[in-house]
Amino acid sequence: MKGFFKKIHGASMRILEETGIRIHHEKAIKLLKRNGIRVDGGLARFTEDQLMEWVDKAPESFTLHARNPKYNITIGGGNTEFSPGYGCASIVNRDSSRRPALLDDYKRFLKLVEVSDYFNINGGIIVQPTDIPDGTSHLAMIYAATTHSAKCIIGMPGRAEKIKQLFELAAIPYGGKKEFCKKPRILTMISTISPLQVDSAALDSILSGAAYNQPLIISPAPAAGTTGPITMAGNISLANAEALACIAIAQMAKPHLPVIYGLQCYAADLRSGNISIGSPGYSLQAAYCALMARMYGLPSRTGGANNDAKIVSIQSAYESMLSMLTSCENGVNLIVHSAGILDSYSAMSYEKFIVDLEIISMIDYYLRDIRLQEDDLAVDVINRVGPGGNFLFENHTADRCHTEPWMPELLTTGSLEGDSPRQEMFDKIEIKIEKMLRAYRKPEMSAETIIRMRGYLLENGVDQKTIDRIDAANPAQ
């Protein structure tokens, strides 16, 4: 493993020193030059010593603080955290039809995430609501996430003014910017433009995160054969070069700023040119992302229930299981797209969301492994039952029947209750969704804080109707 790291690291250093990375941002270029980095015509070239001096300043782990401290989490070390799907503008319905995502869908997913014990992180672009203006949707989503969830929050990237608005709005419940900036509170996802470019919006997001002391997820996403080399090793080398350059810039802007190393190295379907996130090529590269992060002493991020399936199907299940198991088994610290995603990140599905919770549950049980205490070995029980006996009515079984075996919520086992196994499973999913939504309780927030947040929204172009829709109670949704 160290040999792999050494070769990939060496290739990335050669790329950054010989070719460099194009920086589309004057302020970032000035920052690089002030710190001795050679920049010619927007191309920044790092020596290994220059680069690693800054990368080494990033912390190995950090605490992300939630509005309710019981949801505070450690990102890094041996801890794994999940967050749901991200960035989709479409919903795939139960009947496999597709429709635009709406604000009500965003709220509904917020509630499902809030209720689930598998998530300590909420928000972000779980879906992109198409029924509110693009220019203010970032504020609407952060307001909805902050008022509907007490868990940690993922934000969204963008130009400096947009990020400033997000942080100012999110700071209101904490009493303002000064208090907000004292701790990491909102994650921001940063993507490069492969190969070897960082655009102005991504760099605005990096510099804004540094200005507000908020952690960054650095996630280059080259696709092998299109925006990256077709070989897995070459694709990882490219992504690693992009990630390290961005991490260095973040550290120049604010030394010791928390960053997450998050290679999103895709495979590509060369028949169509599309990315493939359900391919074993993605999972293989994700495993090495976790390795590279550990070698650099950084927290890691990959995808979770990734798949290329158009609908909830056999394909969506086996591709998601491979991707999720790979990330969990390799100790990835933050797994994004852990529930609900379909069709190469282009759609979300309520049914897939629930199926993915079952996948997480299965993997959690598998990775907890087998206990080997004397009572677990059950020698006395085996001797008592003896040859040809039955363990069903033993106290040893009765005492553990609700905790020891893994019990499915969705899988059809035993006798079929209806005429269609598919219908039975989808009915179970619908019952699970309804149960979770009934269990949701909106976290408390003072009336004064809500009034101030609503005022900020109005001042920054969010219309009253949208605010009222966010605040409206709709328990049936």
Disulfide bonds with the S-S distance in Angstrom:
none
